[in-house]
Amino acid sequence: MLSIPAPDWFLEERIKLRFNASEVLESGNVPMARILEEVKSISQEEIYLFTTPFFPAPIIEILSNRGYNIWSRRKENIVETYVTK
């Protein structure tokens, strides 16, 4: 999932919300509930972006099972995960 090119639905200007989950993780907390809640607010044309220091497989599986489209890419020391309906 990290090595595939950007999907057709990805456009940088469609990003509505951004969340740096790395900060939450570094403080010892789990950002999953916040991500699951915030992603509900995006429309069909919008993208939710969250960043983590690792590939967030559990949250990606949950979002995928709920019908969201997901694409992740590694940028330096972080993984950017883009979510849309």
Buried (B, 14 or more C-beta within 10 A) or exposed (E): EEEEEEEEBBEEEBBBBEBBBBEBBEEEEEBBEBBEEBBEEBEEEBBBBBBBEEEBEEBBEBBEEEEBBBBBBEEEEBBBBBBBB
